[in-house]
Amino acid sequence: MSWIFIIPLIPAAAFVALVALPRRARNAARFVALAAIALAFLASAAALIHLLPGHEMGEPLARFSWTLATVGSRALTITLGADSLGILMLAMVSLVGTCVQVYSLFYMKDDERRGWFFCVMSLFLSAMLTFVLSANLLLQFAMWEIMGVCSYLLIGFWYTDEAPRKASQKAFLVTRTGDVGFFVGLAAIFAACDSFEFEHIYATAAQWSPFL
C-alpha cells in the first residue's frame, strides 16, 4: 500500500512543472494543476473504496520512514503513515482542492498572473496532503510552514491592492506567532521522549515528567 504516499507528489510535480515556466507559458499550462489534483482525488477515492470496508477507523495500513539526520545518538526521521482516517482525509482534501481549482479556472480566467495562482495552489495542496499523511511532528511542522507561506502568497495574490496586501501581512504575522508555540511544543516533546514519532509519543506520554 506504499503507493498511497505518492499521492501528495502529484500536485508537487505540477508545482515543479509550472514554477519553471515563464508567465505566458504558465498561464497556458494552468490546466496541469487541475489535472494533477483531480488525479490525486481519483487515486485517493480508489484507495478509500478499496481499503475502508472491513477496516476500523484509524487502523494503520501502511508506513514509510526515512532518517533525515542524527543528532548525537538521536535519529531525526520523517515518517508517513496511512490509516483509514488519513485516507478519508486525503479524499476530502483532494476533492475540495479540485472544486476550488475548477471554480478558479473561470474566476481567474482574465487575470494576467493566473498561472502563478495555480502554481502556488498546487504547492499548498501537496503540503496539505502530506500533512494528512504525516506520522510525526517534525514532518507536520515542515508542511505547516509550507502551507503558511502559500497562504501568505495566495491571500496577497493581488498585492497591488492595499487590502489584500495588508491581509496577507496580518495572516503571516498571526501564523508565525502560532509557529513559536508549535516549535516550543516540539522541543518539549522531543526532550520528554527523544522522538517526534506519534506512535512513540502516545506510548510514553503517561510517563512524562511535568518538568521534562
C-alpha positions as CSV (number, residue, x, y, z in Angstrom):
1,M,0.0,0.0,0.0
2,S,3.0,2.3,-0.2
3,W,1.7,3.7,-3.4
4,I,-0.6,5.9,-1.3
5,F,2.4,8.0,-0.3
6,I,2.8,9.0,-4.0
7,I,-0.5,10.9,-3.9
8,P,1.0,14.2,-2.4
9,L,3.7,14.1,-5.1
10,I,1.2,14.5,-7.9
11,P,0.4,18.2,-7.1
12,A,4.0,18.7,-6.1
13,A,5.0,17.6,-9.6
14,A,2.5,20.1,-11.1
15,F,4.2,22.9,-8.9
16,V,7.6,22.0,-10.2
17,A,6.5,21.9,-13.8
18,L,4.7,25.3,-13.5
19,V,7.2,27.3,-11.4
20,A,9.9,26.8,-14.0
21,L,7.8,28.3,-16.8
22,P,7.7,32.0,-17.9
23,R,4.4,33.8,-17.2
24,R,2.7,33.3,-20.6
25,A,3.5,29.6,-20.7
26,R,2.5,29.1,-17.1
27,N,-0.9,30.8,-17.8
28,A,-1.5,28.4,-20.7
29,A,-0.4,25.4,-18.7
30,R,-2.6,26.1,-15.6
31,F,-4.8,23.1,-16.5
32,V,-1.8,20.9,-15.4
33,A,-2.5,22.0,-11.8
34,L,-6.2,21.0,-12.1
35,A,-5.3,17.7,-13.8
36,A,-2.8,16.9,-11.0
37,I,-5.2,17.5,-8.1
38,A,-8.0,15.7,-10.0
39,L,-5.7,12.7,-10.4
40,A,-4.8,12.9,-6.7
41,F,-8.5,12.8,-5.9
42,L,-9.1,9.8,-8.1
43,A,-6.2,7.9,-6.5
44,S,-7.5,8.8,-3.0
45,A,-11.0,7.8,-3.9
46,A,-9.7,4.4,-5.2
47,A,-7.8,3.9,-2.0
48,L,-10.8,4.8,0.0
49,I,-13.1,2.4,-1.9
50,H,-10.6,-0.4,-1.7
51,L,-9.4,-0.1,1.9
52,L,-12.2,1.2,4.1
53,P,-14.6,-1.8,4.0
54,G,-13.7,-4.0,6.9
55,H,-11.2,-1.6,8.5
56,E,-11.6,0.2,11.8
57,M,-11.3,4.0,11.7
58,G,-7.7,4.9,12.5
59,E,-6.4,1.4,11.8
60,P,-2.8,1.6,10.4
61,L,-2.5,0.4,6.8
62,A,1.0,1.5,5.6
63,R,4.1,3.3,6.9
64,F,7.2,4.8,5.4
65,S,10.1,6.3,7.4
66,W,13.3,8.0,6.4
67,T,16.2,9.2,8.6
68,L,16.8,12.8,7.9
69,A,19.8,13.3,10.3
70,T,21.3,12.1,13.5
71,V,21.8,14.5,16.4
72,G,24.2,12.7,18.8
73,S,22.5,9.3,19.3
74,R,19.1,10.6,18.4
75,A,17.8,10.0,14.9
76,L,15.6,12.6,13.3
77,T,13.2,10.9,11.0
78,I,10.3,11.9,8.7
79,T,7.6,9.4,8.7
80,L,4.4,8.9,6.6
81,G,1.6,6.8,7.9
82,A,-1.6,5.8,6.2
83,D,-4.6,4.7,8.1
84,S,-8.3,4.6,7.3
85,L,-8.9,8.1,8.7
86,G,-5.9,9.5,6.8
87,I,-7.2,8.1,3.5
88,L,-10.6,9.6,4.1
89,M,-9.0,13.0,4.7
90,L,-6.9,12.5,1.5
91,A,-10.1,12.1,-0.5
92,M,-11.7,15.1,1.2
93,V,-8.8,17.5,0.8
94,S,-8.2,16.5,-2.9
95,L,-11.9,16.8,-3.6
96,V,-12.2,20.3,-2.2
97,G,-8.9,21.2,-3.9
98,T,-10.3,20.0,-7.2
99,C,-13.5,22.0,-6.7
100,V,-11.5,25.1,-5.8
101,Q,-9.4,24.8,-8.9
102,V,-12.4,24.2,-11.2
103,Y,-14.0,27.4,-9.9
104,S,-10.7,29.3,-10.2
105,L,-10.4,28.4,-13.8
106,F,-13.4,30.7,-14.5
107,Y,-12.9,33.2,-11.7
108,M,-9.3,33.9,-12.7
109,K,-9.6,33.5,-16.4
110,D,-8.8,37.1,-17.2
111,D,-6.1,37.7,-14.6
112,E,-2.6,38.2,-16.1
113,R,-1.0,36.1,-13.3
114,R,-3.5,33.3,-13.2
115,G,-0.8,30.7,-13.8
116,W,1.1,31.7,-10.7
117,F,-2.1,31.2,-8.6
118,F,-2.5,27.6,-9.8
119,C,1.3,27.1,-9.3
120,V,1.1,28.1,-5.6
121,M,-2.2,26.3,-5.1
122,S,-0.5,23.1,-6.2
123,L,2.3,23.5,-3.7
124,F,-0.3,24.3,-1.0
125,L,-2.3,21.2,-1.7
126,S,0.7,19.0,-1.9
127,A,1.8,20.2,1.6
128,M,-1.7,19.7,2.9
129,L,-1.9,16.1,1.6
130,T,1.5,15.4,3.1
131,F,0.4,16.9,6.4
132,V,-2.6,14.5,6.4
133,L,-0.2,11.5,6.0
134,S,2.4,12.8,8.5
135,A,3.1,10.3,11.2
136,N,5.5,12.5,13.2
137,L,5.5,16.1,14.4
138,L,8.7,17.1,12.6
139,L,7.2,16.5,9.2
140,Q,3.9,18.1,10.2
141,F,5.8,21.2,11.3
142,A,7.6,21.4,7.9
143,M,4.3,21.0,6.0
144,W,2.6,23.6,8.2
145,E,5.3,26.1,7.4
146,I,5.0,25.5,3.6
147,M,1.2,26.0,3.9
148,G,1.8,29.2,5.8
149,V,4.0,30.6,3.1
150,C,1.5,29.6,0.4
151,S,-1.4,31.2,2.4
152,Y,0.6,34.4,2.5
153,L,1.1,34.3,-1.3
154,L,-2.5,33.4,-2.0
155,I,-4.1,35.9,0.4
156,G,-1.9,38.6,-1.0
157,F,-2.2,37.5,-4.6
158,W,-3.4,40.9,-5.7
159,Y,-0.6,42.6,-3.9
160,T,-1.0,45.9,-5.8
161,D,-4.2,46.5,-3.8
162,E,-3.8,47.7,-0.3
163,A,-6.5,45.4,1.4
164,P,-5.1,42.1,0.1
165,R,-1.5,43.2,0.9
166,K,-2.4,44.1,4.5
167,A,-4.5,41.0,4.9
168,S,-1.6,38.8,3.8
169,Q,0.8,40.5,6.2
170,K,-1.6,40.1,9.1
171,A,-2.1,36.4,8.3
172,F,1.6,35.9,8.1
173,L,2.3,37.6,11.4
174,V,-0.6,35.7,13.2
175,T,0.5,32.3,11.9
176,R,4.2,32.9,12.6
177,T,3.3,33.8,16.2
178,G,1.5,30.5,16.4
179,D,4.5,28.8,15.0
180,V,6.6,29.9,18.0
181,G,4.2,27.9,20.2
182,F,4.4,24.9,17.8
183,F,8.2,25.0,17.9
184,V,8.3,25.2,21.7
185,G,5.9,22.3,21.9
186,L,8.1,20.3,19.5
187,A,11.2,20.9,21.6
188,A,9.4,20.0,24.8
189,I,8.0,16.7,23.4
190,F,11.4,15.8,22.0
191,A,13.1,16.5,25.4
192,A,10.5,14.3,27.1
193,C,10.6,11.2,24.8
194,D,13.5,11.6,22.4
195,S,11.2,11.3,19.4
196,F,8.8,13.1,17.2
197,E,7.0,9.9,16.2
198,F,3.3,9.9,17.1
199,E,3.5,6.2,17.9
200,H,6.3,6.7,20.4
201,I,4.7,9.9,21.8
202,Y,1.4,8.1,22.5
203,A,3.2,5.1,24.1
204,T,5.3,7.2,26.5
205,A,3.1,10.2,27.3
206,A,1.8,8.7,30.5
207,Q,5.3,8.5,31.9
208,W,6.4,12.1,31.1
209,S,7.5,14.3,33.9
210,P,5.6,17.6,34.2
211,F,9.0,19.2,34.4
212,L,10.5,17.3,31.5
